[in-house]
Amino acid sequence: MSEDKSLIQVQDIFGIKEPLVKLIEVVERAGIALFKPWQIKREGNAWAESIKAISPVVRENIDLPIKYENGKITIDTTSSEDLESRAFIRLRNKEIKRQKNIESIVGESANILLLEDQVSDEKLNDDWISRFFNYAQDVSEAQMQKLWSQILSGEVKRPNTYSMRTLEVLKNLDKEVADDFVKISEYVFGGEYIPSVFPDDISENVFVDYSTILKLGEAGLIISSGAANIFESDQGFVYGNYFVEIKKDNESNITFLQFPLTKAGRELYTLITPIGAIDFLKSWASKLMKQNHKISYAKILSRTESGKIEKELPSQDI
């Protein structure tokens, strides 16, 4: 039998994976009809029935009683019966589209959770669930749907990972800004901030365009006004696939300008897996070396959820 990729592969009714059970409960608490007990039947490790497909043919154009009189176009709204009929068709089409969006997001979340064996027993906040689906129902673009599905699966796995403020920011995020945030994530240190490497000479290479910083600031992802970062002791932090260490000069603190991520920016950053740009790191380090600080980096070999890191030795000095 050929594999049906439209079906969500799970264990049967006697052993449905815990993460998926929790996801189903979350959807039910949102009052959304997606999964029904009779849709789950024992048949190997697959759903016996897929969620009922929405008809591919949806009436997009509504017949309107259009008039053309005295050089003007008008729509006859004198018939309340016709008006109610058109309103019903419009609302029906809108809700069908919303249902399709929700099912796409929940389906992708289920596939993500298939990779998990267990999740936290903590229940999701009812207000968070309501806010999530209220926003997610109007997300139609495929890449943005994937982002919302990551948020849902992440919250099911560990409640309170993503705040309602982050949902608010994400609701107003378009694909262009999301792409900019992914690109700029290559320059984020420790998942917290982007250090400034703007050159004194504007003709020099600029890694991060300030107009992008401003755009992400308007989107609620970065504090575009910047702030001073002052370290009074040696530092170590993760930068993409690298671990960076700073050995400070005994006589001075480590100081530099940074653009901090907002709370929403920090939470959304966790969904990205940047590699880290060594040229950017070296450009930033060259400024600190003028303050007599020493910077080195090493490739990260492994990292646990608790934050324990195994790195490649020896570290490379900059």
C-alpha positions, 0 to 999 in steps of 0.5 A, spaced: 500 500 500 502 506 498 504 511 503 498 517 504 502 523 506 496 527 507 494 522 513 498 524 520 502 518 522 500 516 529 500 510 534 493 506 534 488 508 539 491 503 544 497 507 544 497 514 541 503 518 543 502 523 549 504 529 545 498 528 540 493 527 545 495 533 548 494 537 542 487 534 541 485 536 547 488 543 546 484 543 539 477 541 543 478 546 548 478 551 543 472 549 540 474 547 534 472 541 530 478 537 527 479 530 531 473 526 533 473 519 537 470 515 531 475 518 526 481 514 530 480 507 529 485 501 530 489 500 523 497 499 524 500 506 526 496 511 522 489 515 522 484 510 519 480 516 516 483 523 515 480 530 517 474 531 512 477 535 506 474 541 505 471 542 498 476 544 493 471 548 489 469 554 493 464 560 490 469 566 490 465 570 486 458 573 489 452 575 484 451 582 485 445 586 482 449 591 479 446 597 476 449 602 471 445 609 471 447 616 470 454 614 469 455 611 476 455 604 478 451 602 484 448 595 487 441 594 489 440 593 496 433 594 497 431 586 497 433 584 504 432 577 502 438 577 497 442 581 501 441 576 507 443 571 502 449 574 499 451 575 507 451 568 508 455 566 502 460 571 504 461 569 511 460 561 509 466 562 504 470 566 510 469 561 515 471 555 510 477 559 509 479 560 516 477 552 517 482 550 512 488 555 515 487 552 522 487 545 519 493 546 516 497 549 522 494 543 527 496 538 522 503 541 521 503 541 529 501 534 529 507 532 525 512 536 529 510 533 535 510 526 532 518 527 534 516 527 541 515 522 546 513 526 552 511 533 553 509 537 560 503 535 564 502 542 565 495 545 561 495 550 556 492 557 558 485 558 556 486 565 554 492 563 550 489 558 546 483 562 545 488 568 542 492 563 538 486 560 534 483 567 533 489 569 530 492 563 526 485 562 523 487 568 518 494 566 516 494 563 509 501 564 507 504 557 507 511 559 510 507 563 516 503 557 517 509 553 518 511 558 523 504 558 527 505 551 527 511 551 531 509 556 536 503 551 537 507 545 538 512 548 542 507 551 547 504 544 547 510 541 549 512 546 554 507 551 556 509 558 557 514 558 552 511 563 548 507 569 551 501 572 548 505 578 547 509 574 542 502 572 539 500 579 538 507 581 534 506 575 530 499 576 528 502 583 525 508 580 522 508 579 514 513 574 510 517 580 508 519 582 515 519 574 517 524 573 512 528 579 514 528 577 521 531 570 519 537 573 515 539 578 521 538 572 526 545 570 523 548 576 527 544 575 534 549 573 540 547 568 545 539 569 543 539 576 546 542 581 542 545 584 535 552 587 537 553 593 533 559 593 528 557 599 524 564 602 521 566 609 522 567 609 514 560 608 511 564 606 505 566 599 509 562 593 508 556 593 513 553 586 515 547 589 518 543 594 514 540 599 519 534 600 515 533 593 517 534 594 524 529 600 524 524 595 520 524 590 525 524 595 531 517 597 528 515 590 528 516 589 535 522 584 534 528 589 536 529 595 540 532 599 534 534 605 539 540 600 541 543 600 548 550 600 551 552 593 553 557 593 559 561 586 562 565 587 568 568 580 567 570 574 562 564 572 558 562 566 554 556 565 550 553 561 544 553 564 537 550 560 532 554 553 531 559 556 535 561 558 543 565 565 544 569 567 550 571 573 551 577 574 556 577 582 559 583 586 560 584 587 567 584 594 567 577 596 563 570 593 562 568 590 556 563 595 553 560 595 546 553 598 543 548 592 542 541 592 539 537 587 544 531 583 541 525 584 545 521 578 549 517 577 542 524 577 538 527 572 543 522 567 543 521 567 536 529 566 535 528 560 538 525 557 532 531 559 528 537 555 527 542 560 525 549 557 523 553 564 525 557 568 521 565 568 522 566 574 518 561 578 522 564 575 529 571 577 527 569 584 525 566 585 532 572 582 535 576 587 532 573 593 536 574 589 542 581 587 541 582 595 540 580 595 548 585 589 549 580 584 550 582 577 547 576 573 544 576 566 542 571 561 539 570 554 538 565 549 534 559 546 538 559 539 538 553 537 542 548 541 546 543 539 551 536 542 553 539 544 559 544 548 556 550 543 557 555 544 551 561 540 548 565 544 544 571 543 539 578 544 542 582 547 542 579 554 541 581 559 536 583 565 537 581 571 533 
